Amino acid sequence: MKPGTTRVPCLVVVDDDTQVAEELAGLFTDVGYHVAGVAHAAKAGIDMVGQHKPDVVLMDVRMDGMSGTEAAHVLWRDYPEVPVVLLSAYADEGIVRAAEEANVAAYLVKGCSAEDLLSTVGTVIRESQDKRRWS
């Protein structure tokens, strides 16, 4: 990267609802993020993370097959430098606990404002970069 240039943040979106996944990808693309991939299953999302090493993963909690919290455990084990932001349609205490156990960086309820989503993801990326810089 040339001095004085800013690196474009990169993310992977994982949601089994195609419409939601595409809307999320569009939102982040519109504000200048590079969306490295959109996956509709947790396993495919894990593979994309391995391929692209994004700055953050935005992942649904409830998906067929492997859940988002299960996938977050795998990502924490295999790619601990890549933070995960989980999205759920439910503000369920059990899901929040599972998210904490999976070391997710943030948990948001679907339907939150675009501003809250963008702010949270931006904060997660900055905190992750700060950790790497000081490690």
Buried (B, 14 or more C-beta within 10 A) or exposed (E): EEEEEEEEBBBBBBBBBEEBBBBBBEBBEEEEBBBBBBBBBBBBBBBBBEEBEBBBBBBBBBBEEBBBBBBBBBBBEEBEEBBBBBBBBEEBEEBBEBBEEBBBBBBBBBEEEEEEBBEBBBEBBEEBBEEEEEE
